[in-house]
Each structure stands twice: as C-alpha cells, then as structure tokens.
C-alpha cells in the first residue's frame, strides 16, 4: 500500500515515514498543499494522510481539490484538538475519517488497513 503523507512539520513527516515503512507501507511525503496536489495529479497512491492545519492551502482545500482530481483516493485527515470542527467538515467533503494529533501509530495503521480492506 502506497501512502502519501502531507504535513508541514518536517519532524512529524520523518517520524511517520519511519514508522509506516517499518510496518511495510510505501510512503511518499509532501510538506505543502501545493506539493500534495501535484503528487495526487501524478497518481499512484492508495491513500493520503492529510494534516488539516497547514500554511498556504489548508488541508480541507487540499481535500476538495484532490477529490476533484482523484475522487476514488481515500483521504484520512489528521487534526489537532482545536480543529475538530474542520475535520468534521472534511469528512462531509469526502474524507474517510479523521484522527487527532498526536496520533498513536497503531490507530493510524488500523485505519490504513481498513482502507486497504475496503479497496479489495
């Protein structure tokens, strides 16, 4: 399963790549909404893990545009406590679910495996 992880926090991206790769996932990263949308357009991802709060294009707008490009791409939102309302808007916009940051890696893995099982 090839995952695109989108977050503007470099340390978080490095941690997620390390943890997901150790569990057998192929991982690509984007540190901005613009970069994520370029990568979505090229395709090849089974799911996207997307931070809601980012400078520039925020996660909800990235979600809207990504769904316009690849409607079938499952998107899992990550949000801090302060932006749960935005995450709920994201689910209404087409995200499969949202998780609160800091996300326990086992919760993220479980959600990604659920997404993979639904695609089969």
C-alpha positions in Angstrom: 0.0 0.0 0.0 1.5 3.4 -1.1 0.6 6.2 1.3 1.0 10.0 0.7 1.6 11.8 4.0 1.0 15.5 3.9 2.1 17.7 6.7 4.1 21.0 7.1 6.0 19.7 10.1 9.2 18.1 8.9 9.9 16.1 12.1 6.4 14.7 12.0 6.9 13.6 8.4 10.2 11.9 9.2 8.6 10.1 12.1 5.6 8.9 10.1 7.8 7.7 7.2 10.0 5.7 9.6 7.1 4.1 11.4 5.0 3.4 8.4 7.9 1.9 6.4 8.8 -0.3 9.3 5.3 -1.7 9.0 5.6 -2.5 5.3 4.0 0.6 3.8 5.5 2.5 0.8 5.5 6.2 1.8 5.8 9.5 -0.1 5.6 12.8 1.6 4.5 16.4 0.8 5.2 19.3 3.0 2.6 21.7 1.5 -0.8 21.6 -0.1 0.6 22.6 -3.4 3.1 19.8 -3.5 0.5 17.3 -2.4 -1.8 18.3 -5.2 1.0 18.0 -7.8 1.7 14.5 -6.5 -2.0 13.5 -6.4 -2.3 14.5 -10.0 0.5 12.2 -11.0 -1.3 9.3 -9.1 0.0 6.1 -7.7 -1.3 6.4 -4.2 -3.6 4.0 -2.4 -4.4 6.6 0.4 -3.5 10.1 1.6 -2.9 11.1 5.2 -3.5 14.8 5.3 -3.0 17.4 8.1 -5.9 19.8 8.3 -3.9 22.9 9.5 -1.1 24.0 7.1 0.0 27.3 5.8 -0.9 28.3 2.3 -3.5 25.8 1.1 -5.0 24.2 4.2 -6.0 20.5 4.4 -9.7 21.0 3.7 -8.9 22.8 0.5 -6.3 20.2 -0.5 -9.0 17.6 0.2 -11.6 19.3 -2.0 -9.1 19.7 -4.9 -7.7 16.2 -4.5 -11.2 14.7 -4.7 -11.7 16.7 -7.9 -8.6 15.2 -9.3 -8.9 11.6 -8.0 -12.4 11.1 -6.4 -11.5 7.5 -5.6 -8.5 8.4 -3.4 -9.2 7.7 0.3 -8.1 10.6 2.5 -7.6 10.3 6.2 -7.4 13.7 8.0 -5.1 14.5 10.9 -6.1 17.3 13.2 -5.3 18.9 16.5 -8.0 19.3 19.1 -8.7 22.9 18.1 -9.7 22.0 14.6 -12.0 19.0 15.1 -14.8 21.1 13.5 -12.7 21.5 10.4 -12.1 17.7 10.4 -15.8 17.0 10.5 -16.2 19.4 7.6 -13.5 17.3 5.9 -15.5 14.1 6.4 -18.5 15.8 4.9 -16.3 16.9 1.9 -15.2 13.3 1.3 -12.5 12.2 3.8 -13.0 8.7 5.0 -12.3 9.7 8.6 -10.1 11.8 10.9 -7.7 11.2 13.7 -6.5 13.6 16.5 -2.8 14.5 16.6 -0.6 13.3 18.1 -1.9 10.1 16.5 -1.0 6.8 18.1 0.8 4.9 15.3 -1.3 1.7 15.9 -4.5 3.7 15.4 -3.2 5.1 12.1 -2.1 1.6 10.9 -5.5 0.2 11.8 -7.3 2.9 9.8 -5.0 2.4 6.8 -5.5 -1.3 6.9 -9.3 -0.7 7.0 -8.9 1.5 3.9 -6.9 -1.2 2.1 -9.5 -3.9 3.0 -12.3 -1.7 1.6 -10.5 -1.3 -1.7 -10.1 -5.0 -2.2 
